[in-house]
Amino acid sequence: MPELPEVEVSRLGISPHLEGQQLLSVVARQRQLRWWIPDEVIALSNQPILAVSRRAKYLLIGLPAGEIILHLGMSGHLKVVSTNTPAAKHDHLDLLLSNNKILRLNDTRRFGAVLWQAKNQPHPLLAALGPEPLTRDFNAQTLIETCSKRSAAIKLVLMDNKVVVGVGNIYANEALFKAGISPTTPAKTVAADKLALLSTVVKETLAAAIVQGGTTLKDFSQADGKPGYFKQQLLVYGRGGQPCVQCQQPLSEIKLGQRTTVFCRLCQA
């Protein structure tokens, strides 16, 4: 599933083609994605696109009356094509633009979503989200305070969207390795200085992934079709059984919260 860096890379890729343009109309070839595409989206026409933003792993296309919410799910990706580009299999939604281009959503598994958020009426999926990791709202103090009340494994806390949004499995593995924290450690027992370091490396890891265009493991690609290159910089994720880059001992791989978790039992003691 695309994580925060991949969604941000998608936003950066499509924004220049959308902002300042008119959304002329919406064409839905398949309305049944993870949820049914609402009538409010289908009915949109001749609307100025004010902004393209991101909240957690959701892309928001801002219009005068509200925002189109896009979620890429497991296999979704966005591409900007010319108006004469034939639709391919799994091209489920088109946003026709005034610059003779189309924003097209392709989603093989149909786990993505296209929703509507009316102005000043936060959608339930967004209303309870925690702070953005790349802002000042997520910092050492907030993480320390939150973890002091949580007995769950630190990795599960870090991936809780009510604690901080967008730190998915790949980047939680990477950040915990860089901070030298075992992913199975109960959050409330992690030392404050370690949590302070973790808050910093989360920001650094996500920012570095965005610069590299995200991480392409299977389905993700950028809006221009290019893969993300952060995969080449992964230190632990996907490397179970391989030598640790620091101590050369084999990396351990377990399931934690039903997600693959890779770590070094020596370096993350």
C-alpha positions as CSV (number, residue, x, y, z in Angstrom):
1,M,0.0,0.0,0.0
2,P,1.4,3.4,-0.8
3,E,2.5,5.2,2.4
4,L,2.8,8.9,3.1
5,P,5.9,9.6,1.0
6,E,4.3,7.9,-2.1
7,V,1.1,9.9,-1.6
8,E,3.1,13.1,-1.3
9,V,5.1,12.2,-4.4
10,S,1.8,11.7,-6.2
11,R,0.6,15.1,-5.0
12,L,3.7,16.8,-6.2
13,G,3.4,15.1,-9.5
14,I,-0.2,16.0,-10.2
15,S,-0.5,19.5,-8.6
16,P,1.1,21.5,-11.5
17,H,-1.4,20.0,-13.9
18,L,-4.5,20.6,-11.7
19,E,-4.0,23.8,-9.7
20,G,-5.5,26.8,-11.4
21,Q,-7.4,24.7,-13.9
22,Q,-11.1,24.1,-14.3
23,L,-12.5,20.7,-13.5
24,L,-14.8,20.3,-16.5
25,S,-16.5,17.0,-15.7
26,V,-16.1,13.6,-14.1
27,V,-16.2,10.3,-15.9
28,A,-16.6,7.1,-13.8
29,R,-16.3,3.8,-15.5
30,Q,-16.5,1.9,-12.3
31,R,-18.1,3.5,-9.2
32,Q,-17.7,0.6,-6.9
33,L,-14.2,0.9,-5.4
34,R,-13.7,0.4,-1.7
35,W,-16.8,2.5,-1.3
36,W,-19.3,3.7,-3.9
37,I,-18.2,6.9,-5.5
38,P,-20.8,9.5,-4.3
39,D,-23.1,11.4,-6.5
40,E,-21.6,14.7,-5.4
41,V,-18.3,13.8,-7.2
42,I,-20.0,12.5,-10.3
43,A,-22.1,15.7,-10.6
44,L,-19.1,18.1,-10.5
45,S,-18.6,20.3,-13.5
46,N,-17.0,23.6,-14.4
47,Q,-15.4,24.0,-11.0
48,P,-12.1,25.8,-10.4
49,I,-9.4,23.7,-8.8
50,L,-8.1,25.8,-5.9
51,A,-5.5,23.5,-4.4
52,V,-4.2,19.9,-4.3
53,S,-3.2,18.9,-0.7
54,R,-2.6,15.9,1.4
55,R,-3.9,14.7,4.8
56,A,-2.2,11.5,6.0
57,K,-2.5,9.1,3.0
58,Y,-5.4,11.0,1.4
59,L,-5.1,13.4,-1.5
60,L,-7.5,16.3,-1.4
61,I,-8.6,18.2,-4.5
62,G,-9.9,21.5,-3.3
63,L,-13.0,23.1,-5.0
64,P,-15.2,26.0,-3.9
65,A,-17.9,23.7,-2.4
66,G,-15.6,21.1,-0.9
67,E,-12.9,18.6,-1.6
68,I,-12.6,15.4,-3.6
69,I,-10.8,12.8,-1.4
70,L,-8.6,10.3,-3.2
71,H,-7.1,7.2,-1.5
72,L,-4.9,4.9,-3.5
73,G,-5.6,1.7,-1.5
74,M,-3.4,-1.3,-2.3
75,S,-2.8,-0.8,-6.0
76,G,-4.1,2.5,-7.1
77,H,-2.1,5.1,-8.9
78,L,-2.8,8.4,-10.6
79,K,-1.6,9.6,-14.0
80,V,-2.0,12.7,-16.0
81,V,-2.7,12.0,-19.7
82,S,-3.9,13.9,-22.7
83,T,-7.6,13.9,-23.5
84,N,-7.2,11.6,-26.5
85,T,-5.5,8.8,-24.5
86,P,-7.7,5.7,-24.6
87,A,-8.8,4.3,-21.2
88,A,-7.0,1.1,-20.2
89,K,-8.2,-1.8,-18.2
90,H,-8.8,-0.7,-14.5
91,D,-8.9,3.0,-15.4
92,H,-11.9,3.7,-13.3
93,L,-12.1,7.5,-13.0
94,D,-11.3,10.5,-15.1
95,L,-11.2,14.1,-14.1
96,L,-11.4,16.2,-17.3
97,L,-9.4,19.4,-17.1
98,S,-9.5,22.7,-19.0
99,N,-5.9,22.3,-20.1
100,N,-6.9,19.3,-22.3
101,K,-5.5,16.8,-19.8
102,I,-7.1,14.1,-17.7
103,L,-6.3,13.0,-14.2
104,R,-6.9,9.3,-14.3
105,L,-7.2,6.8,-11.5
106,N,-6.2,3.3,-12.2
107,D,-6.8,0.7,-9.5
108,T,-6.4,-3.0,-10.2
109,R,-7.8,-4.3,-6.9
110,R,-10.3,-1.5,-6.4
111,F,-9.3,-1.0,-2.8
112,G,-8.8,2.7,-3.3
113,A,-11.5,5.3,-2.7
114,V,-13.0,8.5,-4.2
115,L,-15.0,10.4,-1.7
116,W,-16.5,13.9,-1.1
117,Q,-15.9,16.3,1.8
118,A,-18.2,19.3,1.8
119,K,-16.8,22.6,2.9
120,N,-16.5,22.9,6.7
121,Q,-17.8,19.4,7.1
122,P,-14.8,17.1,7.9
123,H,-15.3,13.6,6.5
124,P,-15.3,10.9,9.3
125,L,-12.2,9.3,7.8
126,L,-10.2,12.5,8.4
127,A,-11.8,13.9,11.5
128,A,-10.0,11.8,14.1
129,L,-6.5,11.8,12.5
130,G,-3.4,12.6,14.5
131,P,-0.7,15.1,13.6
132,E,1.3,15.2,10.4
133,P,4.8,13.8,11.0
134,L,6.6,16.4,8.9
135,T,5.1,19.3,10.9
136,R,5.9,20.8,14.3
137,D,2.7,19.2,15.7
138,F,4.6,15.9,15.8
139,N,7.7,16.2,18.1
140,A,9.6,14.6,20.9
141,Q,7.3,15.9,23.6
142,T,4.1,14.7,22.0
143,L,5.6,11.3,21.3
144,I,6.9,10.9,24.8
145,E,3.6,11.9,26.4
146,T,1.7,9.6,24.1
147,C,3.9,6.6,24.7
148,S,3.9,7.1,28.5
149,K,0.2,5.9,28.4
150,R,0.6,3.0,25.9
151,S,1.6,-0.5,26.7
152,A,1.4,-1.7,23.1
153,A,4.5,-2.4,21.1
154,I,6.2,0.8,20.0
155,K,5.9,-0.1,16.3
156,L,2.1,-0.5,16.7
157,V,1.9,2.9,18.5
158,L,4.0,4.5,15.8
159,M,1.7,3.2,13.1
160,D,-1.5,4.4,14.9
161,N,-3.0,7.2,12.9
162,K,-4.4,8.8,16.0
163,V,-0.8,9.2,17.3
164,V,0.8,10.3,14.1
165,V,-0.5,9.9,10.5
166,G,1.2,8.2,7.6
167,V,4.0,6.2,9.2
168,G,3.2,2.9,7.6
169,N,5.0,-0.4,7.8
170,I,8.0,0.3,5.6
171,Y,9.0,3.5,7.3
172,A,8.2,2.3,10.8
173,N,10.7,-0.5,10.3
174,E,13.3,1.9,9.0
175,A,12.8,4.6,11.7
176,L,12.9,2.1,14.6
177,F,16.2,0.6,13.2
178,K,17.8,4.1,12.9
179,A,16.7,4.9,16.5
180,G,18.0,1.6,17.8
181,I,14.6,0.6,19.3
182,S,13.2,-2.9,19.1
183,P,9.8,-2.8,17.5
184,T,8.4,-5.2,20.1
185,T,9.3,-3.0,23.1
186,P,6.2,-1.7,25.1
187,A,5.9,1.9,24.2
188,K,5.8,3.1,27.8
189,T,9.1,1.5,28.6
190,V,11.1,3.2,25.8
191,A,13.5,5.8,27.3
192,A,12.6,9.4,26.6
193,D,15.9,10.1,24.8
194,K,15.2,7.2,22.5
195,L,11.7,8.5,21.7
196,A,13.1,12.0,21.1
197,L,15.5,10.4,18.6
198,L,12.7,8.4,17.0
199,S,10.6,11.5,16.4
200,T,13.6,13.0,14.6
201,V,14.4,10.0,12.4
202,V,10.7,9.5,11.5
203,K,10.9,13.0,9.9
204,E,14.2,12.4,8.3
205,T,13.2,9.0,6.8
206,L,9.9,10.3,5.4
207,A,11.6,13.4,4.0
208,A,14.3,11.3,2.3
209,A,11.8,9.0,0.8
210,I,9.9,11.9,-0.7
211,V,13.1,13.2,-2.3
212,Q,13.7,9.8,-3.8
213,G,10.2,9.6,-5.3
214,G,8.9,7.1,-2.7
215,T,9.4,3.3,-2.5
216,T,8.4,1.1,-5.4
217,L,8.0,-2.5,-4.2
218,K,5.2,-3.8,-6.5
219,D,2.4,-1.5,-7.6
220,F,3.4,2.1,-6.8
221,S,4.7,4.4,-9.5
222,Q,4.9,8.2,-9.7
223,A,2.4,10.3,-11.7
224,D,4.8,10.2,-14.6
225,G,5.0,6.4,-14.5
226,K,8.5,6.3,-13.0
227,P,9.2,4.1,-10.0
228,G,10.2,5.4,-6.6
229,Y,13.9,4.9,-5.8
230,F,13.9,4.8,-2.0
231,K,13.9,1.0,-2.1
232,Q,17.7,1.1,-2.7
233,Q,18.1,2.9,0.6
234,L,16.1,0.5,2.8
235,L,18.2,-0.7,5.7
236,V,15.9,-3.4,7.1
237,Y,12.5,-3.6,5.4
238,G,12.4,-6.6,3.0
239,R,15.8,-7.7,4.2
240,G,14.9,-10.4,6.7
241,G,17.7,-13.0,7.1
242,Q,20.2,-10.7,5.4
243,P,23.2,-9.2,7.2
244,C,22.5,-6.1,9.3
245,V,24.3,-3.1,7.7
246,Q,25.8,-2.2,11.2
247,C,26.7,-5.5,12.9
248,Q,26.5,-8.0,10.0
249,Q,24.3,-10.4,12.1
250,P,21.2,-11.8,10.2
251,L,18.1,-9.6,10.5
252,S,15.1,-11.1,12.3
253,E,11.7,-11.2,10.6
254,I,8.5,-11.6,12.6
255,K,4.8,-10.7,12.3
256,L,3.7,-7.9,14.6
257,G,0.1,-6.7,14.3
258,Q,-0.1,-9.0,11.2
259,R,2.5,-6.9,9.5
260,T,6.0,-8.0,8.5
261,T,8.5,-6.6,10.9
262,V,12.3,-6.7,10.3
263,F,14.8,-5.7,12.9
264,C,18.3,-6.4,14.3
265,R,18.2,-8.1,17.7
266,L,21.7,-6.7,18.5
267,C,21.4,-3.1,17.2
268,Q,17.8,-2.7,18.4
269,A,18.2,-4.3,21.9
